[in-house]
Amino acid sequence: MDKIALAALIESILFVSGDPLTRKELAKGLEVSLAQVYDALDALDEKYARPDSGLMLIKFGDKVQLGSKNEHGTVVEKLLFPKRKQSLSQAVMETLSIVAYRQPVTRAEIEQIRGVRCEYAINSLMKKNMIQEVGRKESIGRPMLLGTTDEFLRHFGLERIEDLPGRDEWRLPPEQEQIHLEDTGASEAALDLETEDEDTES
């Protein structure tokens, strides 16, 4: 199958699906190589780059999705979705920013940075599928480590988390990272004890 024919087929699949699909899923389902899928997607990118097209490929992680161009978003949303989704509050956005730039990060580390409790914000973001548990920290109580999801990438139009502007500036230097881990260790232990007390009382 030549590149143009494959690109047209992938376009049809993405249009009918509506949901994002991984490049590997496309390659396996169409019985072509991964390299052929990449070439076909490049062809679609070139096609959608023309001013007479209102579509674009939305890429995040290994997934691709067909969507409308960003410059048409306001009109499309006004016509099809008159009741806009409630935007994230400032507190929730601040928490999401910390997770995005410092992940993997614990609740205690987030609260140390913000200076306030973040349970509501974290729960809200998890319900919206913007963040998720990505592991457990090897420290007292093994607190949950939080990270962003594919939905986060899709929502903010990012292909990879590394595409976040200025992300490296949020990472602590190696010599400070250990100090930070030691400082938050006590906070996490106290948080675990507090959570246990709440569970006992309830």
Secondary structure, DSSP 8 states (H G I E B T S, - for coil): --HHHHHHHHHHHHHHH-S-EEHHHHHHHHT--HHHHHHHHHHHHHHHTSTT--EEEEEETTEEEEEE-GGGHHHHHHHH-SS------HHHHHHHHHHHHH-SB-HHHHHHHHSS--HHHHHHHHHTTSEEEEEE-SSTT--EEEEE-HHHHHHTT-SSGGGSTTGGGGS--HHHHHHHHHHHHHHHHHHHHHHHHHHHH-
